[in-house]
Amino acid sequence: MNPPSISNIGNIISKALSGQNPPEQNEEASATQEGAESTSDKVFNPRQLDSYSLKLEGGGGWKNFDNGAGMDHSGWSARLSLGFRLSFSRRVHVNSRAFFEFQRFEKPVIAGIQSNALITAGGFESELGIAVHPRWFSIHPGMGLGVSHYSSKGDNLGLRGAQYGGFTLLNPMNDTGFRAEIGLGLCTMGGALCLNPRFQADLGLTPEVRTSFSQRGEIGLNIFGVSLGASLDILQLIANARTSRRGRRPGSDSPVNSTPQKTVSGPALTNPDPAVESQPDFNEERPAEEVSSPIIDQEIVFEELSSPVNYDEVHEMEGLVRSVEQLESNQVLFVVFAADWCQACQDLKKSFDSIAAELIQENGDRLKIVWAEGRNGSEIDWVKLGVQAFPTFALIDSQGGMRFLEMNG
């Protein structure tokens, strides 16, 4: 549907400046606000799907079975991990998961005979996620600790089993050791899709080997290996899809919280398709609805921005915070929340300077106007304030109280 008309926006602003109370929130909006405020300050939000992690990984690698021949066994691996995600800012989070891994490694010995071993491992892994770019690239250094079990069936002739420890004959394996690993995830789509190089060490194995056709003995064995796998975090992928339907591009990094703040999932404008390629119509009046939401209190990084004559333009939360802090007690900030990929926003922007001029002419110095356009994923800042689609219109007072101008239908 169409945004509010200029005259209606002017009436809403006039009421706000004169101190008149806005319309009451409906019960559903109030409940949404209370629920959002009660969980917004948490590093871990149990209501958010992307606070959890379910990762599937497949790949291959090489292992050194201590034969003096380097990484002489090659094979494949499959890995499942499940855990949770702690978000400390838009760019930094920690994943902690329990993992289970199944591997098979082998090497040819002579024609028709090969060394092979099945490996099962389980334990816990933790990784630090650092978003180099909020949507397209993040790095995840991490480590894991657990146990591993090696199994390989042997025979009395030394022609079946695994070759390890420098012995020529093949020997059976049925031993458990300690697993330690370090890795680095190279990820995209907000951490949903990753490439994972990893170094693994299985320590303290004590298999029994055949030293001759008639004698056996127990040895100590440490096996080292490297692997490369590709993983998909199913829950993060679903969370990306959900936020995309709410007006965000898929794949942006989606931590639960940024720095400590108050967040409201208020009754923002609802548009099922944020990329509608039609010029918004400013001829239909719409009611306003209030949402109480202080602007985020965070360290501000100032940036030089070029702006049109009648309004300021910002691209991240820091710029919006600065605009609010510059308000005097009797002033109101009219904000248009937009995104660089939203075609309807770009169509509106072409004529917005004249729209802003008309609003300023009607309201004078009491009104300040900001075009808040998210770029390269920074629109996640607007989503955290309760914006559910683009473009969205809102009024913010000098205390950070925010009222969305609602689209009906």
C-alpha positions in Angstrom: 0.0 0.0 0.0 1.0 3.7 -0.1 2.9 5.7 2.5 1.2 8.5 4.5 0.5 11.8 2.7 2.6 14.9 3.2 -0.4 16.6 4.9 -0.9 13.7 7.3 2.8 13.6 8.2 2.6 17.4 8.8 -0.4 16.9 11.1 1.4 14.1 13.0 4.5 16.3 13.4 2.4 19.2 14.6 0.7 17.1 17.3 4.1 15.8 18.4 5.5 19.3 18.7 2.5 20.7 20.5 2.7 17.9 23.1 -0.5 16.1 22.2 -0.5 12.4 23.1 -0.3 10.1 20.2 -2.9 7.3 19.7 -2.7 4.4 22.1 -0.8 1.3 21.1 -2.9 -1.8 20.6 -2.4 -4.7 22.9 -0.5 -6.8 20.4 2.0 -4.0 19.8 2.4 -3.4 23.5 3.1 -7.1 24.1 5.6 -7.1 21.3 7.4 -4.1 22.7 7.5 -5.6 26.3 8.8 -8.9 25.0 11.4 -7.2 22.9 12.6 -5.0 25.7 12.9 -7.9 28.1 15.2 -9.8 25.8 17.1 -7.1 23.9 19.9 -6.7 26.4 20.9 -10.4 26.3 24.0 -11.7 24.7 22.0 -14.9 24.2 18.3 -14.6 23.2 16.4 -17.9 23.4 13.7 -16.4 21.2 16.0 -15.8 18.3 16.6 -18.7 15.9 20.1 -17.5 15.1 21.1 -17.8 18.8 21.4 -21.5 18.0 23.6 -23.5 15.6 23.1 -26.7 13.7 26.0 -27.3 11.3 26.5 -30.1 8.8 29.9 -30.5 7.3 31.5 -32.8 4.7 35.1 -32.9 3.4 38.3 -34.8 3.1 41.8 -34.9 4.4 45.1 -36.7 5.1 46.6 -38.3 8.2 50.0 -39.4 9.4 49.9 -42.8 10.9 53.4 -42.5 12.2 54.9 -44.5 9.3 57.7 -42.1 8.6 56.0 -41.3 5.2 54.2 -38.0 6.1 50.5 -37.8 5.5 50.3 -41.2 3.9 46.6 -42.0 4.5 43.8 -40.0 2.8 40.0 -40.2 3.2 36.8 -38.4 3.8 34.8 -37.1 6.8 31.3 -36.2 7.8 30.6 -33.9 10.8 27.5 -32.8 12.8 27.6 -30.1 15.4 24.9 -28.5 17.6 25.1 -25.7 20.0 24.4 -22.0 20.7 25.7 -18.6 19.6 26.6 -15.7 21.9 26.5 -12.3 20.1 28.5 -9.4 21.6 28.1 -6.9 18.7 27.0 -6.8 15.1 30.5 -8.1 14.1 31.6 -10.3 17.0 30.1 -13.5 18.3 31.1 -16.9 19.8 29.8 -20.3 18.8 29.9 -23.2 21.2 28.9 -26.6 19.9 29.0 -30.3 20.7 30.3 -32.3 17.6 30.3 -35.8 16.3 32.5 -36.8 13.4 32.9 -39.9 11.3 36.0 -40.5 9.1 37.4 -43.2 6.9 41.1 -43.2 5.9 43.1 -45.6 3.8 46.2 -46.1 1.7 47.2 -48.7 -0.9 50.0 -51.0 0.3 50.5 -53.5 -2.5 48.1 -54.7 -5.2 44.9 -55.8 -3.7 45.9 -54.9 -0.1 45.3 -51.6 1.6 45.6 -50.1 5.0 42.3 -48.6 6.3 40.7 -47.3 9.5 37.3 -46.0 10.6 37.4 -43.1 13.0 34.6 -41.8 15.2 35.2 -38.7 17.3 33.1 -36.5 19.6 33.6 -33.6 21.9 33.1 -29.8 22.1 34.2 -27.0 19.8 34.2 -23.3 20.2 34.9 -20.5 17.7 35.2 -16.8 17.6 33.3 -15.2 14.7 34.6 -11.9 13.4 32.6 -10.3 10.6 35.0 -8.6 8.2 31.9 -7.7 6.2 28.5 -8.0 7.9 27.0 -10.0 5.1 29.6 -11.4 2.8 32.7 -12.5 4.7 33.6 -13.5 8.3 36.5 -15.5 9.8 36.0 -18.0 12.6 39.1 -19.2 14.4 38.4 -22.0 16.8 39.4 -25.1 18.7 37.9 -28.4 19.8 38.6 -31.0 22.5 37.2 -34.5 22.7 37.9 -38.2 22.2 38.4 -40.3 19.1 38.1 -44.1 18.5 40.0 -46.0 15.7 38.9 -49.3 14.5 40.3 -51.6 11.8 39.7 -55.3 11.4 42.8 -57.5 11.1 43.8 -61.1 10.4 46.5 -63.5 11.5 48.6 -63.0 8.4 49.1 -59.3 8.7 47.3 -58.6 5.4 44.3 -56.8 6.8 44.0 -53.8 9.1 45.9 -50.6 9.3 49.6 -49.8 8.8 50.9 -47.6 11.5 53.9 -47.0 13.8 56.4 -47.8 11.1 55.5 -51.6 10.9 55.3 -53.2 7.5 52.5 -55.7 8.5 48.9 -54.5 8.8 47.5 -54.6 12.3 44.0 -54.4 13.8 42.9 -51.3 15.7 40.3 -50.9 18.4 41.7 -48.0 20.5 40.5 -44.7 21.9 42.6 -41.6 22.3 42.3 -37.9 23.1 41.3 -35.5 20.3 42.6 -31.9 20.0 42.0 -29.7 17.0 42.3 -26.2 15.8 40.7 -24.6 12.7 39.7 -21.5 10.8 36.3 -21.0 9.3 36.0 -18.8 6.2 32.4 -18.0 6.0 29.7 -16.1 4.0 26.0 -15.5 4.4 26.4 -14.4 8.0 28.2 -17.5 8.9 25.7 -19.9 7.3 28.1 -21.3 4.7 31.8 -21.9 5.5 35.0 -23.4 4.3 36.9 -25.1 7.2 40.6 -26.0 7.1 41.4 -27.9 10.3 44.4 -29.6 12.0 43.6 -32.6 14.2 45.7 -34.6 16.6 44.6 -38.0 18.1 46.9 -38.6 21.0 47.5 -41.5 23.4 46.4 -44.4 21.3 47.8 -47.8 22.5 47.1 -50.4 19.8 48.6 -53.9 19.9 50.8 -54.7 16.9 52.2 -57.8 15.5 56.0 -57.6 15.7 56.4 -60.9 14.0 54.1 -63.7 12.9 54.1 -65.1 16.5 54.6 -62.1 18.7 52.5 -59.1 19.6 53.2 -56.0 21.6 51.5 -52.7 22.6 52.8 -49.4 21.4 52.0 -45.8 22.0 50.7 -44.0 18.9 49.9 -40.4 18.1 48.2 -39.7 14.7 48.1 -36.2 13.2 46.1 -35.0 10.2 44.7 -32.0 8.2 41.3 -31.7 6.7 39.3 -29.4 4.5 35.5 -29.3 4.8 32.5 -27.3 3.6 29.8 -26.7 6.2 26.2 -25.4 6.2 24.6 -24.0 9.4 20.9 -24.9 8.8 19.5 -22.7 11.6 21.5 -19.6 10.5 20.3 -20.2 6.9 16.6 -20.3 8.1 17.2 -17.2 10.2 18.6 -15.4 7.1 15.5 -16.4 5.1 13.1 -15.1 7.9 14.9 -11.8 8.2 14.8 -11.4 4.4 11.0 -11.7 4.4 10.9 -9.0 7.1 12.8 -6.6 4.8 16.4 -7.6 5.1 18.6 -9.0 2.4 19.5 -12.7 3.0 22.9 -13.5 4.4 23.5 -10.4 6.6 25.2 -11.1 9.9 22.5 -11.5 12.5 23.6 -11.4 16.1 20.9 -11.1 18.7 22.3 -7.8 20.1 24.8 -5.1 19.4 26.2 -3.1 22.3 23.8 -2.7 25.2 20.6 -1.2 24.0 16.9 -1.0 24.1 15.3 -2.6 21.1 11.6 -2.6 20.1 9.8 -4.8 17.6 7.2 -2.1 17.1 4.4 -1.8 14.5 6.6 -0.6 11.7 5.3 -0.4 8.1 4.5 -3.8 6.6 5.5 -4.4 3.0 5.7 -8.1 1.9 8.0 -7.1 -1.0 10.6 -4.5 0.0 11.8 -4.3 -3.7 8.5 -3.2 -5.2 9.4 -1.3 -8.3 6.7 1.3 -8.1 6.8 5.0 -7.1 5.3 5.4 -3.6 2.1 7.5 -3.6 1.8 10.3 -1.1 -1.9 10.9 -1.5 -3.3 8.5 1.1 -3.5 9.5 4.8 -2.5 6.9 7.4 -2.8 7.0 11.2 0.3 7.1 13.3 1.1 4.7 16.1 3.6 5.2 18.9 6.5 3.0 20.0 8.6 4.0 22.9 12.2 3.1 22.1 15.3 5.0 23.3 18.0 5.2 20.7 21.0 2.9 21.2 23.6 4.1 23.7 26.9 3.1 22.1 30.3 4.5 21.2 29.8 6.9 18.3 32.1 7.0 15.3 31.6 10.2 13.3 31.7 10.1 9.6 31.7 12.8 6.9 28.6 12.5 4.8 27.4 14.5 1.8 23.8 15.5 2.2 21.1 17.2 0.1 19.9 20.7 1.0 16.8 19.9 3.1 17.7 16.7 4.9 20.7 14.8 6.3 21.7 11.4 5.1 23.2 8.7 7.4 24.1 5.1 6.7 24.8 3.5 10.1 23.5 3.7 13.7 26.2 6.1 14.7 25.0 8.7 12.3 21.4 8.3 13.5 22.5 8.6 17.1 24.4 11.8 16.3 21.3 13.3 14.7 19.2 12.5 17.8 21.8 13.9 20.1 21.8 17.2 18.2 18.0 17.7 18.7 16.9 20.4 21.0 14.1 19.7 23.6 11.4 21.1 21.4 12.5 19.4 18.2 11.4 16.2 16.4 13.4 14.1 13.9 11.5 12.7 10.9 13.3 9.6 9.7 12.9 7.6 6.5 14.5 4.1 7.0 15.7 2.8 3.7 18.2 0.3 2.2 20.4 0.6 -0.9 18.9 -2.5 -2.5 15.3 -1.4 -2.0 14.0 -0.1 -5.4 10.9 1.6 -3.8 13.3 3.5 -1.5 15.5 4.7 -4.4 12.4 5.8 -6.4 11.2 7.8 -3.4 14.7 9.3 -2.8 14.6 11.0 -6.3 11.9 13.4 -5.1 12.5 13.4 -1.4 14.4 16.7 -1.2 11.3 18.6 -2.4 9.2 16.6 0.1 11.6 17.5 2.9 11.5 21.2 1.8 7.7 21.2 2.1 7.7 19.6 5.5 10.3 22.1 6.8 8.4 25.0 5.4 5.3 23.9 7.3 7.1 23.2 10.6 10.1 25.4 10.7 13.1 24.8 12.9 11.1 22.4 15.1 11.6 19.7 12.5 14.8 17.9 11.5 14.8 15.3 8.7 17.1 12.3 8.1 17.2 9.8 5.3 18.7 6.7 7.0 19.8 4.4 4.2 21.5 1.1 5.1 24.4 0.2 2.8 26.4 -3.1 2.5 24.4 -4.7 5.2 24.2 -1.8 7.7 20.4 -1.9 7.4 20.5 -4.5 10.2 20.8 -1.5 12.5 17.3 -0.4 11.5 15.9 -3.9 11.9 17.1 -3.9 15.5 15.0 -0.7 16.1 11.9 -2.5 15.0 11.9 -1.7 11.3 10.2 -4.6 9.4 10.2 -3.3 5.8 11.6 -0.6 3.6 10.9 2.2 3.3 9.6 2.9 6.9 8.8 6.3 8.3 9.2 7.3 12.0 9.4 10.3 14.3 12.0 10.5 17.1 12.1 13.0 19.9 15.1 14.4 21.7 14.8 11.7 24.4 15.0 8.9 21.9 11.2 8.1 22.0 10.2 6.7 18.6 6.9 6.5 16.8 6.4 4.7 13.5 4.0 6.0 10.9 2.1 2.9 10.1 1.0 1.5 6.7 -2.4 -0.2 6.8 -3.5 -3.0 4.5 
